[in-house]
Amino acid sequence: MNTRPPCRPPAGVSFPIYLDYGATTPVDPQVARVMCDFLTDKFGNAASSSHPFGWEARRAVEKARGQVAGLVGAQPAEIVWTSGATESNNLALKGAALTLRAQGRGKHLVTVATEHKAVLDTMHTLERAGFDVTFLQPGADGLVTPEQFREALRPDTILASVMYVNNEIGVIQPIAELGEICAGRGIVFHVDAVQAAGKIAVDVKRLKVDLMSFSAHKVYGPKGIGALYVRHNPDLRLQAQIDGGGHENGMRSGTLATHQIVGMGEAFELAGRLLEEEGERIRALRERLWNGIAGLPGVQLNGCAINRVPHNLNVSFPPTRYGTLASQLLGIAVSAGSACNSAASAPSFVLLAIGCTPDAARNAVRFSLGRGTTQGEIDYVAATVRQVLALEALEPVPVGR
Ligand SMILES: *Cc1c(COP(=O)(O)O)cnc(C)c1O
């Protein structure tokens, strides 16, 4: 991104403008304050059970467990700390698949082609370990249907994984219906809810989910900390993926990162308090952005217009003479293609999977709005897009005339 746009920002707006909250969020200052205490003063090891330093850390970790559980309707004891949602997804899928196969329950797994790579790559590893995996193709709206899901199930299906909200296109999958189907057939159901937590109401009990992944840094908490909800079910023991010491009920060993954990707890509690008001404010800004650019020639919304979180607007633009539109949004940080892949120039596999042409996928922009987004920023971004496309519509005068 060019961070030095040619003109001065309008009053009240400063460059660069951040519209990539789907990639990560800043730590809320209130969260950072709580964390600092646990770096310097309250530095004890939560596993030190013989002195007050350890007791203090343990108390903080258990409070945070309650804060995370509280946002999603879980019991605190059902929350396992991890290093982030990538690890949560690995623990959920490998941990459950290996246990269930060892119990002779089967070897068939079901997921969706548009999942995050932390699910897809884990599924590929499980395929190499002898599991059969079905990758469902979503419709042009980005959604899978309960009927399609049901048809993919086999007598030996042991585990299904469907993300709640897609990180690229923001669509909301019908998790409650899928959970009902899984519960009726004894299939363990995992949901990557990283992009749902703090954006829409989540209730693990109502959704009939067995395993659910969360990350702090998408919810104004720190990077490097996540959690896995593991429904209390004595029959479901996840095989640990990190051994040593037996922390977290034997599911995930390693000294607990107290400062990160209290940060995640505080961030999740704050997200719950702000959820409704913030959602409405961001929805209005997203609609304002869409109204500012919809209807321009060749502009197309990607993903279902209705079942989507307020925070996301994924749009394909026509290619321009000077390259992609994204490369001309000077001073505006957005995600083009897929930020979650290191091979950045490849068109997004999510957009290809929902039927976008390679050209439309390459020219897509994900605008993701968040807590710091202002109306001034949105108006500037919409005006910039209109300006780029208006210039594009001018006939270039041939040189020499
Ligand atoms: C960001 C993200 C992840 C990975 O989370 P980390 O904590 O960064 O490992 C997984 N799934 C989805 C949907 C995400 O958006």
The ligand as an SDF file (V2000), in Angstrom:
LIG
                    3D

 15 15  0  0  0  0  0  0  0  0999 V2000
   -7.7520  -15.0330   11.8810 C   0  0  0  0  0  0  0  0  0  0  0  0
   -8.5200  -16.3120   11.7300 C   0  0  0  0  0  0  0  0  0  0  0  0
   -8.0040  -17.5330   12.1750 C   0  0  0  0  0  0  0  0  0  0  0  0
   -6.6190  -17.6600   12.7470 C   0  0  0  0  0  0  0  0  0  0  0  0
   -6.5350  -17.0870   14.0220 O   0  0  0  0  0  0  0  0  0  0  0  0
   -5.1140  -16.8270   14.6960 P   0  0  0  0  0  0  0  0  0  0  0  0
   -5.4410  -16.5250   16.1270 O   0  0  0  0  0  0  0  0  0  0  0  0
   -4.5210  -15.6630   13.9690 O   0  0  0  0  0  0  0  0  0  0  0  0
   -4.2990  -18.0710   14.5540 O   0  0  0  0  0  0  0  0  0  0  0  0
   -8.7820  -18.6550   12.0300 C   0  0  0  0  0  0  0  0  0  0  0  0
  -10.0100  -18.5970   11.4860 N   0  0  0  0  0  0  0  0  0  0  0  0
  -10.5390  -17.4470   11.0430 C   0  0  0  0  0  0  0  0  0  0  0  0
  -11.9020  -17.4370   10.4590 C   0  0  0  0  0  0  0  0  0  0  0  0
   -9.8100  -16.2700   11.1430 C   0  0  0  0  0  0  0  0  0  0  0  0
  -10.3380  -15.1260   10.6810 O   0  0  0  0  0  0  0  0  0  0  0  0
  1  2  1  0
  2  3  1  0
  2 14  2  0
  3  4  1  0
  3 10  2  0
  4  5  1  0
  5  6  1  0
  6  7  2  0
  6  8  1  0
  6  9  1  0
 10 11  1  0
 11 12  2  0
 12 13  1  0
 12 14  1  0
 14 15  1  0
M  END
$$$$
